[in-house]
Amino acid sequence: MKHIEVCLTPALLPLYDLKGSVVVVIDIFRATSSISYGIDNGADAIIPVASVEECLSYQGNGYLLGAERNGEVVNGFDFGNSPFSYTRELVEGKTLVLTTTNGTHAINVSKNADEIVIGSFLNLSAVCEYLVKQNKNIFLLCSGWKNKVNLEDTLFAGAVVNKLKDKFDALCDSSVLAEDLYLAAQSDLHEYMKKTSHSERLKKLGIEKDIAFCLNVDLIHSVPVIKEGKIVKSE
């Protein structure tokens, strides 16, 4: 039987071997939620880049450029990683270039994986169904906050473990921890997420609506994957 592992922060990634695994990158507040929503709303592709400078290098070539640091849109960019910047009216038929504090970092350090999938509560069931079809080991990478563990990404990892543990061996203690946390929170995710440090950061920025939106479960059915350095809708 294939196995499932949880990595609670990219800082721990050197301890793991990603070969032979499908990596699910998780950044609930807000990068992977926004990416999933944008791909579902018809964006042709989203190019994840590591730095603001690299993002700027795409300027003037017909791309939409987004940059976020510390929860805020970087000066000079039209958008960051709020899901409300990824509506169909704004992104359909377009290619976006995006850099964020945590999510795009996690994507970029996962490049040795067989495949990279973008996960969020918005597409939880679709991601789980996709993973079962791939029939490979699963590696759930929580983006965390600046390489530190966070609750929201761990909760999502626990939700995936809970859905798939009958089909995959959950071999690591972090999988058990993540599932136990999810089981404690699942009856009211919105209430539990009030405990998270990042939700407090976003509230101070006046964007509580982003938090609420990112906790919608199974709002969409698309599964974004990485193909040749670009995030696209899986076939």
N, C-alpha and C positions, 0 to 999 in steps of 0.2 A: 504493500500500500504506500502511496506517495505521502509525504509529510507536509506539515504546515508549521512555519516558525514566525515569531514576532520579534522584531528589533525595535526597541523603544525609542531609539534616537540614532541619527546618522553617525554620531560619535562612536558608536559601538560597531559600526559596519566592518571595520578591519578584522573583527573576530569571526566573521562569517565568510562562507564561500557561496557566491551567487550562481555559480555555473550549474546549469541544469534546472534552474528555478525561474518561475514567473514572479517578478517583483511587483507588488502593489504599493505604489507611493501614496501616502495618506497625509493630507494637510487640510483638515476639516475647516479651520478658520484661517484662510479661506481659499487658498490657491487651488487645491484639487476639486473643491466644490465648484468654483467659478469655471475652471477648465472644463469639467464635465458638462456644466450647464451651457457653456459656449459651443462645445462640439455638438451637443444635442440640438442647439439652435442654429446649426448650419454653418458654423465656421469651417472653412476649408482645412485649416491647420493652425496649430499654435506652436510656435518655436520657443522652447524654454532655454533661456541663456543665464549665465552665472552672474553677470555684472551689469550695472547700469550703463557702463561704457560700451559693452558689447551690444546691448540693446540699442543704444544710440547709433551704432554703426549701420543699422538697417534703415535709418531715416532717409526719406526721399526716394524710396523704392516701392512705394505703394502699400507698405505694411502699416497696420495699426500697432502702435507701440505702447506697452504698459509696463510700469515699474512701481513697485511697492517696497518700502523699507519701514520697519517698526509700525506697521499698520496703516501708514499714510502713503498717498500718492506722491511720488518723487517730483519735485519741481521741474516743470518743462514737459511733463508727460500728460496725456489726456486721460489716462485711467490707471488704476492699480489692479487690485484683485478682488474688488467687490463684485458679487454675482450680478448685481444690477447693471454692470457695465458690459455684460455678456448676453444681452437679450437678442432675439432674432433680428429686430430692427437695426441693431448696431453691428452685428458680426456676421450675418448670413453672407456666404460667398467670399469671405475675406480671410486673409492670413494675418495672424497676430504674432507679435514678438513680445515675450513676457519674462520679466525677472522679478522674483519675490524674495523676501527675507529667508523663508524656510523651504517652501515647496519645490521651487526650481533647483535649489541646492540639492535636495534629496534626489531629484530626478538625475541630475548631472553626476552624482557619485554612485549611481546604480548601473552604469553603462556596461558592466561586465555580465549582467543578467542575460538569460536567453530572451527574455521579453519584459517590457515594462508596461504596466497597466495603471491607469489613474482611477483611484477609488474615493468615494464620498458616500455619505448617507443618501444623497440624492439618487444614486444609482446602485445602492447596496445589493439588491437582488440580482440585477443585471450583471454586476461584477462577479458575484458568486456563481451564477450560472455559467458565465464565460470561463471561470477558473476550472470548474468541473470538466468542461469540454476539452481543455488543454491537456489534462492528464499529466501534469508535471508537478514537481514540488512547488509549494507556494511560500513566498517570503514577504511578509507584511512589514513594510518600512514606515515607521512613524516619523514624520518630519520634525516633530517637536518644536521647541522655541529656542533658536540659536544653539542647537545641539543639546539642549536640556529636554528632559521628558515632559510631555504635557498630557493632560487628562483626555482632551477631546480626540486626539489621534489614537490613543490607547483604547478608548471606548469603541471606536470604529473597528480597530483590529479585533477586539473582543467579539464584536457582532459578527464578523466574518468567521472567526473560529467557531462560534456558537452554531452558525449555519452549516459549516462544512466538516465539523469534527467527526461525523459519522462516515464521511467519505475519505478523510485524510487523518493520518496520525498527528496529533498535536504533541510534539516531542519536548518542547522547552517550557521552563517555568514561566517565562514571560507570556506564553500563550495562555497558560492557566490563569495568571494574574489578570491579563486583559479580559478574558471571558468572565471571570468573577466580577470585575469592575462593571462590565456591560450588564450582567445579570442584576446587579444592584441598582443600575440606573435606567434600565429599559422601560420601566413603567412610566417614567416622566423624564425624558432626556432633557427637556428644556429646563426643568427645575434643577436637575443634577449639574447641568453645565454652568449654572450660576457660580459653582465652586471654582471654575477654571480661571487661571490668571489671565489668559488671553481674552476671555470674554470681558474681563474688567478693563483691559487695555482698549478694546473696541468700544465699550460703553463710554469711556472717557473721551473718545473721538466722536461720540454721538451717532454711532452706526449700529445700534442694537438690532435694527431690522436685518442686517447682514447675518447676525448670529441666528436669529429665528429662521431665516430662510435656509441656512446651511444645515439645519436640523430636520428639514423635511425628508422623510424616508420614502424612497422609491418614487420620487417625482418624475424621474426620467428613465429611459431604457437604453441609452447609448453607453458604450464602453470605450473610452478613449485609450489608445495604445500608441507607443512610440514606433514610428517607422522612419528610418533614415534621418534621425534627429528631429523629426517633427511629430507632434501629437495629432493624430487623426482618428476618425471613427473606425472601430474595428469592423471587419467585413463579416 
